[in-house]
Amino acid sequence: MAEQVAPFNVAILAVPEVTASALYGMVDLFSSPGRDFRFITQGMAGDQRMRP
């Protein structure tokens, strides 16, 4: 069985010029590793590897 690894924190720097869609796009991007691949291939959500 694979060892359970705790997700690591990812900081996202938002400057005044950033739009909401770009910022939340980065949140979605960093939230998906590990979680979405298992959902696509096996039909159930996997463990979240990054925590934005």
C-alpha positions as CSV (number, residue, x, y, z in Angstrom):
1,M,0.0,0.0,0.0
2,A,1.3,3.5,-0.8
3,E,2.4,5.7,2.0
4,Q,0.0,8.6,2.8
5,V,1.7,11.9,2.2
6,A,0.3,15.1,3.7
7,P,-0.5,17.8,1.1
8,F,1.9,20.8,1.0
9,N,0.8,24.4,1.1
10,V,1.1,26.5,-2.1
11,A,1.1,30.3,-1.8
12,I,-0.5,32.3,-4.5
13,L,0.5,36.0,-4.8
14,A,-2.3,38.3,-5.9
15,V,-1.5,41.7,-7.1
16,P,-4.0,44.5,-7.8
17,E,-3.9,43.9,-11.5
18,V,-5.0,40.2,-11.2
19,T,-8.5,39.3,-12.3
20,A,-10.7,37.0,-10.3
21,S,-10.8,34.4,-13.1
22,A,-7.0,34.2,-13.2
23,L,-6.7,33.9,-9.4
24,Y,-9.4,31.2,-9.0
25,G,-7.9,29.4,-12.1
26,M,-4.7,29.1,-10.1
27,V,-6.6,27.8,-7.1
28,D,-8.2,25.1,-9.3
29,L,-4.9,24.3,-11.0
30,F,-3.1,23.7,-7.7
31,S,-6.0,21.8,-6.1
32,S,-6.3,19.2,-8.9
33,P,-3.0,17.1,-8.7
34,G,-3.8,13.7,-7.3
35,R,-7.5,14.5,-6.8
36,D,-8.8,14.8,-10.4
37,F,-6.7,12.1,-12.1
38,R,-8.1,9.4,-10.0
39,F,-11.6,10.8,-10.5
40,I,-11.1,10.6,-14.3
41,T,-9.6,7.2,-14.3
42,Q,-11.4,5.4,-11.5
43,G,-14.5,7.4,-10.8
44,M,-13.7,8.5,-7.3
45,A,-11.8,11.5,-6.0
46,G,-8.2,10.9,-4.9
47,D,-6.1,12.6,-2.2
48,Q,-5.4,16.2,-2.7
49,R,-1.6,16.7,-3.0
50,M,-1.5,20.5,-2.9
51,R,-3.4,23.0,-0.7
52,P,-3.5,26.5,-2.2
